[in-house]
Amino acid sequence: MPDLARPLIAWYRENARDLPWRRPGFGAWGTLVSEFMLQQTQVARVIPRLEEWLERWPTPTHLASDSPAEAVRRWANLGYPRRALWLHRAAVEIRDRHEGMVPREVDALLALTGIGDYTARAVAVFAYGDRHPVVDTNTRRVLARAVDGRAQPGPPSPRDLAAMDGVLPPVDEDAAIVNAAAMELGALVCTARAPRCDACPLADRCAWRAAGYPDTGDLRRKQARYEGSDRHARGAILREFREAATHELAQDAVAADWPDTAQRDRAIDSLIADGLIEASAGFFRLPR
């Protein structure tokens, strides 16, 4: 495997964006909240919402003591609102199981609601400085091109962690930088559609570039169109509840003007199934 660590570290130190969760003293709780918010959501949309959340709920105990409805309301337009409920439940678990402190061990993090392999390792690495491979979509693309010579990564696999672990240097601090650098490189330079190979610190050791940029296919799952989708209907319905003074609406008033009544009803049923709204005596409301 080519040595990717040294050029990644040098590039990152010169080019990393100044993001809140990268600043000294940001803390494990802030890191956890940011990782929940960043899932499938652009950085620019996350930063203002993250700052609002941490101002209102500076610790897991603060969030756990508030209502799930308030968490859903303040999630606002970030999308995938189940993340707000999962984060609230994780905060309750942190308060009750870990004395209000975000745990450090990957297994303990994985036991919390809504936390998978990526988020658990991201907290352990970026908040606590431990050595673990952290793999997101951007990292997988960098490894696919630089190491495997493929234009795009295949479907996510447990092998991704082993591949990233093989790139990491032995020193914990350096390994954390390489994890962050691979993600940053994929986000800014080694992008999916228009990679800027002239600006890439791995250009002289990239297997895909050396092979002449072959089209090796793209097995990535395509994102479904949002406009007019069930997700669109769910988002519109939740927005009505967030904007309602009591976060409660009469059942026959919910999305009354939505053009597809079958889709509206399907969206309401799915929101109930996900615990994002509750039914009560002719009304729907955000969870209490």
Secondary structure, 3 states (H helix, E strand, C coil): CCCCHHHHHHHHHHHCCCCHHHCCCCCHHHHHHHHHHHCCCCHHHHHHHHHHHHHHCCCHHHHHCCCHHHHHHHHCCCCCCHHHHHHHHHHHHHHHHCCCCCCCCHHHHHCCCCCCHHHHHHHHHHCCCCCCCCCCHHHHHHHHHHCCCCCCCCCCCCHHHHHHHHHCCCCHHHHHHHHHHHHHHHHHCCCCCCCCHHHCCCHHHCHHHHCCCCCCCCCCCCCCCCCCCHHHHHHHHHHHHHHCCCCEEEHHHCCCCCCCHHHHHHHHHHHHHCCCCEEECCEEECCC
